[in-house]
Amino acid sequence: MNYVLDLDTLIAHMQEQIASLKNMNSVLDNQEDAVRRNDVDRVLETISQLQGELVERVRLEGSREHLMTQWAGELGCTPEEVTVSKLVHLDPIRGDKLKALSLELHQAATEVQAKQQYCKALLHSELRFISHLVDALYPGRNAGTYSPGDSTPQMQPAMSLDVRG
């Protein structure tokens, strides 16, 4: 097997993974800013961008699985047992690059995961606030009783004006 070519392929794949995570991180930064500014259109745009990035992440994961399966066959182990430390021994020069990229990839994934959780909590907080406002405006709406099979609830305003002359 040509380890140099395959390690270069793995290095390129890891760089793609890192670039994807950095892009996702940027979108999450935009989403956080949009939520804080109450920019609904921008929030929706970032959700669409995140969906596109998730499609890319699925593609990259399939590619990673393919590479790990190839390496597992070559190393005589299962794909789950393929580690950077096993690959480093094949080519110490490229192995150092693999170690550095592995660390960067882990850090980027950790950062994206934390930011996703933060944005999720921020969105939930905003939605709870909106629900509270709706409850205050329409106190008789039976909050929390709607289910997908129910008909659309008819809300009555808390105050009404008599516009009859």
Helices and strands as residue ranges (DSSP letters): H 3-36, H 40-75, G 79-81, H 84-88, H 92-137
